[in-house]
Amino acid sequence: MKKNQIKEKIQELENWLIENPNSSERSLIESDIKKLKNQLEKNHE
């Protein structure tokens, strides 16, 4: 994925968390966000 695609995906997931604060999938989504942010940092190095 390209940098912009990763940023868009992070934004989508963060919006999902806002819209679904009590979802049982919350920890999974948070984990995905963390992975994507790490990937962004690695691509930036």
FENQUINOR-V789314 format. One record per helix or strand of 3 or more residues. SS is the DSSP state (hx for helix, st for strand). FROM is the first residue (numbers start at 1). TO is the last residue. If there is no record, write none. Layout:
BEGIN
ss=SS from=FROM to=TO
ss=SS from=FROM to=TO
END
This chain:
BEGIN
ss=hx from=3 to=19
ss=hx from=26 to=44
END
